């Protein structure tokens, strides 16, 4: 493991998140924005003040490089195992007036004693991590993500009035187009209002350990697009669920 990867993995364990600069270059940012603009709602997608499109990797092979961009996938595999998989890939457009989301966590895998969670010698394992790949320069007007460092060790979801934990206040993630925020599912985080006259473009990739179910809606009616499967690299096929046989297969 190189030094930079080691530092980023340590940040996930200690702070619950890490910002990775320059995961996508300017041309890739432009391509993904264009791909989002071409989307039309399917199944559980919706449009309005926020446009939300699920499982976009299955719309076209052009989305596949954004399942495992270099600089991001190596860290996801270190955090979740080399047999980790994608459990979702979601595209967003947040228009002027978008309200955002209150402080929350995405998933709490297990309830543990607070005494254990506060023990600096205990390393809380990761089960799900989300990458938010920003496709705009994010300032305080353009609905930045807010995070509370270390809050993944709270062992519970935040109350609606909580905006700090153990003296750590919520911080906005201000970054450049092409940067990615990787955070673990227990981290307290929030979306914020779009106070600008711009639309924020965002691509999320959700990674989970192999034993975490893949979230491919509409579930029982789900079918992979054969064109997408044919274009996958071996790693991308694994991320989409093509694993070697194991105990529960």
N, C-alpha and C positions, 0 to 999 in steps of 0.2 A: 504494500500500500504506500503510495507516495505521500509526501508531507501535506499537500493541499487537501487531498481526499481525507486524510486522517483528521485534519483540523475541522473539516466540514462534518464528518461523522461525529466528532466530539461535540460540535455545536448542536447537532440533533439530539444527542443524549443530555446535554447540559441546559441548553436554552429551549429546545423543542422545535427549532427552525433554523434554516440557513438560507441566505440569499446568494445565489450563484450568478455572477455577472456574465453576460455575453453568451448565453446558451444558444441563441439564434443570432445570425447576422442580419444586416438590414434587408438583404434580398429575401431571406426566409421570413422575416417579419412581414414584409409586403405580400409574400405568397400566402401566408396563413390568413392575413386580413382579407385577401381576395377570396380565399376558400370560404371564409365565414360569410362574406357578403353573398356568395352564391348559394348558401344553404336555404332550404325550405323546410318548414316544420313537419316532422313525422312522429307518429305514436304519441309520446308524452312531452314532446317539445312544446314551447310556447313563445309567443312574441308579444311585445308591448313596450313598456318603459325599459324592460330588460328582455333581450332575446336569448333563449336558452336551448341549446341543441345537444342531445345526448348521443353517445356512441358514434362520434363522427368518423372514427377510423374505418367504419364499415360503409361510408358513403362513396369513397374513392381511394385507389391506391396512393393518391397524392398526399393523403394524411399520414401514411405509415412512417415517414421519417420523423414525425413529431411524437411517436410513441417512445422512442429511445434515443433522443438526441445526445451526442457525446457531451460529457461534462455533467450530465444529469443521470443517465442510466447507470453509470458506474457507482454513483453514490446510492441510488435506490437499491442496487444489488448488494452493496455492502450493508445497508441498513436492514434489508428484508430477506436476504438470501439470494443466491444465484439462480434459484428456481422460482423467484417472485414472478408475479403476473400483473397484468393490467386489469383493474376492476371497473374502469370507466375512462372515457375521454370526452370532455364536455367543452363546447365552445360558447362564449358569451359576448353579447354587446350590451353595454350599460349606457343608456341614453341620458341626455340632460334631464334632471329631475328624478333620476333613479334614487330610491330611498336607502338601499343597502340592507344589512342584516345586523341584528344585535349580537353582543358577545355570546359565543357559544363554543362548544367542541363538536367535532364530527362523529366520533365514536369512542366510547370508553370500553376497552376490551375486558377489563376485570376491575373489581373493587378490591383495593388493597389497604391495609392499615396505614394510617397517616404516619405513624412512627417509622414504618419501612420506607415510605415514599420520601421522607425527609432525610433519610440516612444517605450521606454522600457516598458511602461504599456500595450502595445498591444501584445497579444499572437496570432501569426499567426497559424491558424489551419492546421493540416496535412491531406492530402488526399491519398498520396501514399508514402510508404517507401520501400526501397530495402535492403535486407540483403545479404551481400557478405560473404560467409563462406569460409575461406581460408584453403586449403588442403596441404599447404606447409608452412615452415617458410619463411616469406617474408623479404628480405633485399633490399637494394637500387638497386641491380643488377637484381632482379627477379620481374620486372614490378610491383612495388607497386602502389596502388591507391593514388592519390594526392587529397587533399580536401582543401578548403578555409573556415576556420571557420567563421560562421556568414553570409556567402554569400547568404543563403536562404532568407535573408531580402533585397536583392538587388532589387527584383521585376522585374528582367529582366534576359536574358541570357548573359553570358560574351562575350565580343568581343574576337576575335582570339588572340589578343595580351595581354589580361588581365590575370595576374597570381597572383593578390592580389585584395582585396576589403576592403576599409576603413582601410587601413594599415595592414590588416591581409594577410600574405603571404601564398601561397600554402604549405601544409605540407604532407610528405609521411606517409602513414599508414604502419608501420613496426610492424609485429606481428608474432605469432606462429601458426603452423598448428592447426586447431580446433577453432581459434578465429573467431568472426563474427563482421563485420562493418555494423551497421544499419544506413542508412542515408535517409533523406527526399528528395523528388523528385526535390525540388527547389535548392538544394545545388550545388554549382559549384564544379565539380570534374573532374578528368582526369585519363585515363590509361597511363602507361608509357612503354617504350621499355623493352623488355627482353634482357638484356645485358649479361646474363649468358649462360651457356651451359645446363641449366636445363629447364624443362617444368613446367609451373605454372598451377596447377589444382585449379579450383574455382567452387563453386556452388552458384548460386543466387536464392533467393526467393523474389518475388515481392508481397507485401501486399497492398491492397487498401481498402478504405471504401466500404461498401456494394454497394453504388450507382456508384462506378467506374467499368467500364466494364471489364470482364475477358478476357485476351488476349490469347485465346487458338486457335492457328493456327492448321489446315487450315480453321478455322472459319466455314463456312457453311457445310463443310465436316467433322467437328469435331464429334467424338464419344468417350465417356468414355469407357475404357476397363472394362468389367464387373468384372474381377478378382480384379482390383484395388478398385472398389466401394465396393465389398464384404469384402475387408480387412480393410476398413477405420474405424477409431474410429468416434464417433459422432462429435467431434471437426473437424476432417479431412474432414468429409462429408460437414460440414458447410463451411469450408475453400474452398471447391471445388464447392460451390454454392447451397447446400441443406439448404436453409434458411426457417424460418417460414414465413408464408404469411404476406405481408405488403402492403402499399398503391399502389404500382405500379405493383404488381403481378397479 
